[in-house]
Amino acid sequence: MVTVVVGTQWGDEGKGKIIDYLAEGMDIVARYQGGGNAGHTVVLKDKKYVFHLVPSGILYPDKICVIGNGVVLDPVSLFEEIDYLEKSGVSVEGRLFIAENAHMTLPYHKILDQIEDKFRGRGALGTTGRGIGTTYADKFNRIGIRVIDFLEEDIFMEKLKIALELKNYLFKEYYKEQMLAIDKIYEGTKIYRERIKKMVKNIAIYLNEEMEKGKSILAEGAQGTFLDIDFGTYPYVTASNCIAGGACTGLGISPKKVRRIIGVVKGYTTRVGMGPFPTELKGVEGEILRKMGNEYGATTGRPRRCGWFDAVLVKFSAMINGLDELVMTKLDVLTGIEKIKIAVAYKFDGKLYKDYPFNAKVFSSCDVVYEELDGWSGDISTVKNYNELPANAKKYIERIEEIVGVPITGISVGSSREQMVIR
């Protein structure tokens, strides 16, 4: 019934392309967590689409797309994206639905996000500044505003007053910033209340009813396992559960309905922003990989930090997500590198770690134990059959499979929908 697609590293694994590829065989594509900080890129007929809130399956005109209750919804970002799609000839009319119990990201969330990260000083997290963490914080503080509250004008005003009384105290007394006017936010969001009404549903009921009819669902995760609020490299994480289990709480579906869990893994490792990164390549090597892979954030444009494949991380991802299979992206980027490394363990203070350690001191200061493999040359971007890949490319894939313990069933060798090798 349900297939879940999850990132196995620090996000940016290429989930957008893989979700777009898989969506062809699905009825519904549903985002289950994150917000406008996500950046899923799909290339179709040489045109690049970047999705932040709208599920990546929207490019198929016969697919229904859903934004689940686990997502935090910025109406400004949403309608910018919808307008961009409409101008590009992609209609969302009658095909995009939003959970009425999803929480809203409002202007004060974004302002507070940026102020808070600045005030952290040396402990700054390098957030996108899009108000994701502050929206989730309000949700768990029970002062959040849900989509259904947003649509009821009197309830919205009442909840807005409560939220802004607290926020304005912080702005004035602690951060020494200008306070926000309730009326300005209320009036400024009126246009979005009108536009969003026809998209809102009880998504939990809708999805379960559709499954009863035999419809298939592709659950789309944002970010990646090591940005998960519980299992990631805390505190350098996002504010939601990116792992496969988040699909159940973020959409209102039972774990019994999940039949297949696919992990997306990049052929090397990248991360954006702050935080430890044991296999990071600094200097010239890292810059070469960044340029070859065009590693710049789809949401922020920030250059991504690049490094060797970390099998310790991906093995842990495979375990906590219960992966059935992996799809590897950007294998073509590694073409032409003479020697390629895979991290198989860490060393710290005389101790060998073969499993991912939650201890921040260990993870941020460890030495990496690598295996080194011979690289390959020649253009692989047009390869369709696994047997046509260079022998050393296949050895690389198969060694990663062996360490991680999950089969790699698909390999992406370029950015477009057609550039896939299926085993």
N, C-alpha and C positions, 0 to 999 in steps of 0.2 A: 504493500500500500504506500509506504513512505520511504523515500530514499533521502538520506541526509548527506550533504556535502560540507566538509569541515576543513579548515586550514590546519596544517600540522606544524607550522613553524611560528614566526612572528607576523603573520599576515603577509599580504602581497605575494602569495604563492601562485596567483593566476586563477583564482576561483571563478572570476567572472567568465572567462573563456570556457572553462569546464562546465559551469552551470548552463551557459548558453548551448554548449554542445549536447549535454544530457537532456535539456529541456525539450528537444524535438520529440522525444518519446514519452513525455509526461503531459498530464492534463492541467496541473496547477503548479506554479512556482511560488514558494512562500518564504519571505525573509523572517527569521525568528529572533534576532537580537541586533544590538548596535544601533547606530543612527547615521546622521549625515557625515560622520567621520569615516565611513566606509568608502572605498573607491574600487569598484569592480569594472574592469575594462573589457569591452568586447569589440573586435574588429570584424566588420561585415562589409564585403565588397570594397575594401580599402578605406572605408569610413570608420573612424574610431568613436565609440560611444563610451562615456564614463558614467556609471550609475553610483549614486550615493544612498538613495532610499528605495527607489523603484527596483524590484527584482530583475535580475539579468535576463529572465525569460521573456520580457516584454517585446523583444524584437520578433517573436513569432506571433503573427496576427491572430492565431486561433488559441492562444494560451491565456488562462486566467492567472493573474498575479495578485499576491496577497502580502500585506504588511502586517505582521503579527503583533500581539500584545507585548512581546519581549523587546520590541523596537521602540526607541524614543523618537518622536516625530517632530521635526522642525518644519512648520508649514511653509515658511519662506523657501527653504531648500527644496521641499517637495514640489512646489508649484513652479519653481525655476526649472527643475528637472522635467516636469510634465510639459511645460511650454517649449522647452528645447526639443523634446521628443516630437511634439506635435508639429513644430516647424520643420523637423527632419522627415516628416511623413509617417511617423509612428503614432497611431491613435491609441489612447488608453481608455477611451470611452467604453464603459460597461465591462472592462477587463481588469480594472485595478480596484481592489477593495482593502479597507483599512480596519483594523481591530478597534472597536469602540472603547476597549479598556487599555489601549496603548497610551503611554504618557507623552505629554506635549513638551517640546523644548521651546521656551519663550525667550524674548530678548534678554531678560535678566540672567538667564542661565549662561548665555554666551559671554556676557560681560563679566560675570562672577568667575567663570572658568579661566578667563585670561588674567584677571586680577590675582586669583589664588595661585596660579602657576608662577606668576611674577614674584609674589610674596614668599614663595618657597625658597627663593634664592638658589643656593648651591644644590638644594634638593629638588629643583624643578624637574617635572616629569616630561616636559616637551609635548604637552597635549596639542591637539589640533585647534583648540580654542573654540570648538563648535558647541560647547555646552552639554556634552554627552554625560560626563561624570556628575556634573551638578544637577542634571535632570534626574539621573538615577538616584542621587543622594536625596532629592526631594521625594521621590517615589518611596524610598525606604524610611524617610522621616515622616511619611504620611501627610505631606503637605503638597503632593504633586497634583497636577491637573490632567485628567485623562481626556481623550478625544470626546467621549460622550459628555463630559462636563463642559468642555470647550464649546459644544454646540448649544447648550442650554444657557442663554444669556445671563439669567439671574444667578445660576449656580457658578458660572464662569466668573462673574464679577465678585461674588462672595469669596470664592477660593483665591482669586487674584489679590484681593485685599489682604487676606491672611498671609499669603506668600510674600507680598511686597512689604508688608509691615516688618517682617523679619529681615528681608533682603536690604531694605533701605536703612535699617539700623546698622547692619554690617557696613554698607557703603559709606554712611556718614560717620559713625563712631569709630570704626576700626580701620577701614581702608582709606578714609578721608576722600571719598569720591562723591560725585554728584548723585543725588537720589533720583529715582525714576518716578514718573507720573503714571498713576493707574489709568487715568482716562486716555492718555496717549497710547498705551499698550492695548487697552480695550478697543479703541477705535481703529488702531493700526492693524488689528487682526480680524476686523469685521469681514473684509473681503475673503479671507481664507475660510471663515466659518461658512459662508455661503457656498463656496466652491467645493468644500470637502463633504458636505452633507450627503450627497448621493453615493459616496464611496464607502460610507461607514456601515459595518456589519458586526454581528456577534460572530467573530471568525472561528471560535472554537466550535460552535454549533454548525456553522457552514462547512468547515473542513470535515467534521465527523459525518455529516449527512452526505457529503460528496463521496467519502470513502465507502459508505454503505451502498452507494450506487455503483461502486467499482472503479471510481476515479483514482488516478495515481497522483501523488504529491512529491515534488522535489523541494526539500527544505534547505534553504540557502543560508549558510552561516557567514558572518562577516569577521574580519580580523583573523586571528589564528590561536591555536591552543596555548601558546606561551604569552599571549596577551589576555588570557582568561583571568578573571578576577580572583579565582580560587587557586588555579593550577599554574598560572603564569609566573613570570619573573617579577613578583611583587616587590616594590610598589609600581614598577614600570609596566603597568598593565592597563587594559581598558576597564570599564566599569560594569561589564556584563559577562555572562557565561557563554564563551565562544565555542565550547566543546559540544559534542553531539547531543549530550543530555539536555542542553539548552533548547533544543528543538521542541522537546515535549512541553517544558514550562513556557516557552516563548510562543507557542501556537495553540496550546490546549489540546494536545493529542496524547494518547497513552503510549508508553514505551512498547506495548504489545503490537502497536501498529507499524513500528519501524522494522523494515525488512532488510535494509542494505545501508551500510555506512561507508562512504567513500572519502578518503583523505586526499587532499591536494598538497603536493610537495614540490618545491622548486629544486632543480638539479644542483643548486648550491644554497647558501643561506644569506638572507638579508634581514635587516630590521631598520625601522625609522625611529628617530628620536633617541632618547636617553636609555641607559640600562646596560647591564653586562652582556658581552657577546664573545665567548671564548674563542671562536674560530675566525674572528674578524681579521680581514687583510687590510692593513693600513698602508698608506703611502702609494707607491706606483701600482703595485699588484691590485690593490683594492680599487683604484681609479680605473684601471683597465677593465676589470670585471663590471664596474658600474657603467662604463661607456658601452661595452659590448652588449650588456643586457638592458640598456636604457633604464637604469634603476633610479627612477625619480617618482615620488609619491603621487598617485592618481588624484588624491584629495588636496594635498598641500603643495605638491611640486618639490618638496624637500628631497635632497639626494639621499638615497638609501645607503646604509652601511652594508658592505658586502664581505662574504667570507666563504670558507670551504663548507661542504656538506657536513652537518652535525648529526650523525646517526644515533648518538645518545639521546638527543632531543626527540627525534622522530620515533625512536623505539618507545619512548615514554608516551608520546602522542598516540601511537598505535594501541597501547594498552588502555589508556583512560577513555579513548573514544570508541574502543571496540571495533577497530577498522576491519572491514572485509577486504578492502583493496586500496591501492594507492594509484593516483594518476600523477605522473611526473611532468612538470612544465619546464620550459626553457633549456632543454638539453642541448639545443643548437648553440646556445651562448658559450658552452664549454669547448666547442670545436676550435682546434688550433692551439690549445694549451698543452704543453709537452708532458707535464706531470700534474696529476689531479689527486687531491687528498680527501680522505674521509676521516672524520673524527670518530674514534671508537671508544674512548675513555678519557677521563680527566685525572690529573694528579695534583694533590694538595697536601702539603705537610707530611710527605712520605706515604700517604695513603692513596690507593687507586680506586677511582669511582667509575664503575661501569653503568651506573644508573644516574638519572638526573637528580641533583641534590637541591633541596629547598633552601639549604644554608647559603645565604647571600654572600658570605665571606668566601666560601669554597668556590661558588660559581663565578664570582667576579675576579678571583685571583688565581684560579687554577692554571696549570699547564695542560696542554692538550696532547693526547696520544693519538697519532695519526697512522693510517695505512695509506701508502702511496701507490697509485695505479698509473699506468701509461695512458696518455691521452690519445686523441685521434685527429685526423685532418680531413678535409673535404666537406663540401656543402651537404648537410643532411636535411635541409628545409623542405625538400620535395619528396622525401622518403615516405612511403605509405605502408610498407611491409616491414615487420620487425627484423626479418632475416636480412634485409638490405642495409641495415645499420652497420657501421664499422664494427669489427670484432671487439675493439677496446671499449666502444660505447656500450655494447651488450654486456661486457664484463663488468663495467661500472654499475649498470642497472642491476645486474644479477647479484653483485656483491652487496649492494644496498638492501635488496630483498632478503638476502641471507641474514644480514645483521639485524634488520628491523623485524623480520618475521612475518611480513605481509607481501602478497604478490603485487607487482606493479603491472596493471592491466592496460594502461594507456600512457603514451608519451607524446607530449606536445613539442613540435619542432619548429614552431613559428607562431605568430600572433593571430593569424586568421583562423576561422572556424574549421576550414578544410585541412589545416596542417596538423593532423593527428595520426599517430601510429597506434593501432589497436591490436593487442596480443590475443 
